[in-house]
């Protein structure tokens, strides 16, 4: 959990700059777990009721404030999915 908080703190300046300049994934920041999960699951194209319920529960455990949730929502779709799911392993060549 501390690692995620540090990641959020590290990403905050970049997220603020991206949102000031606009972006391809531009959307309304809600600062709520419902909004963050709608965004994340939309990015994954996996918005199902069970996945949404699990996401909201986990969101409430991970994020302490509306500002930290909004910071997550400001990530690009790729970064939001990687934040939650991790970076996929790559095969050695």
C-alpha positions in Angstrom: 0.0 0.0 0.0 2.9 2.4 0.8 4.4 1.6 -2.7 1.1 2.7 -4.4 1.1 5.9 -2.3 4.7 6.7 -3.4 3.8 5.9 -7.0 0.9 8.3 -6.8 3.1 11.0 -5.3 5.6 10.5 -8.1 3.0 10.6 -10.8 1.1 13.7 -9.6 3.2 16.4 -11.3 3.1 14.6 -14.7 -0.7 14.0 -14.3 -1.3 17.7 -13.5 0.7 18.8 -16.6 -1.1 16.2 -18.8 -4.5 17.4 -17.7 -3.6 21.1 -18.1 -2.7 20.4 -21.7 -5.5 18.0 -22.4 -5.1 14.4 -23.7 -6.6 11.6 -25.7 -8.0 10.0 -22.5 -9.5 13.3 -21.3 -12.6 12.7 -19.1 -14.2 14.1 -16.0 -12.3 13.6 -12.8 -14.7 12.6 -10.0 -12.5 11.9 -7.0 -14.8 8.9 -6.2 -14.3 5.2 -6.3 -17.3 4.8 -8.5 -15.8 7.2 -11.0 -12.3 5.7 -10.8 -13.6 2.2 -11.3 -15.8 3.3 -14.2 -12.7 4.8 -15.8 -10.4 1.8 -15.1 -13.0 -0.8 -16.2 -13.8 1.2 -19.3 -10.1 1.3 -20.2 -10.0 -2.5 -19.8 -13.3 -2.9 -21.7 -14.5 -5.1 -18.8 -17.2 -3.2 -17.1 -19.2 -6.0 -15.4 -21.2 -5.6 -12.1 -19.0 -8.1 -10.3 -15.8 -6.5 -11.5 -17.2 -3.0 -10.5 -18.1 -4.2 -7.0 -14.7 -5.7 -6.4 -13.0 -2.6 -7.8 -14.9 -0.2 -5.6 -14.1 -2.3 -2.5 -10.4 -2.4 -3.4 -10.4 1.3 -4.2 -11.7 2.2 -0.8 -8.8 0.2 0.7 -6.1 1.8 -1.4 -7.0 5.5 -1.8 -7.4 7.7 1.3 -8.8 10.9 -0.2 -10.7 12.2 -3.2 -7.5 13.9 -4.4 -5.6 10.6 -4.6 -8.5 9.0 -6.5 -8.6 12.0 -8.9 -4.9 11.5 -9.4 -5.5 7.9 -10.4 -8.3 9.1 -12.7 -5.9 11.5 -14.4 -3.6 8.7 -15.6 -3.8 7.6 -19.2 -5.8 4.4 -19.8 -2.6 2.4 -20.3 -1.1 3.8 -17.0 -4.3 3.2 -15.0 -4.5 -0.4 -16.1 -0.8 -1.0 -15.4 -1.1 0.7 -12.0 -3.8 -1.8 -11.0 -2.8 -4.9 -12.9 0.9 -4.4 -13.1 3.1 -4.4 -16.1 2.8 -7.5 -18.3 5.8 -9.8 -18.4 7.8 -9.8 -21.6 9.5 -12.8 -23.1 13.3 -12.7 -23.5 14.4 -12.9 -27.1 
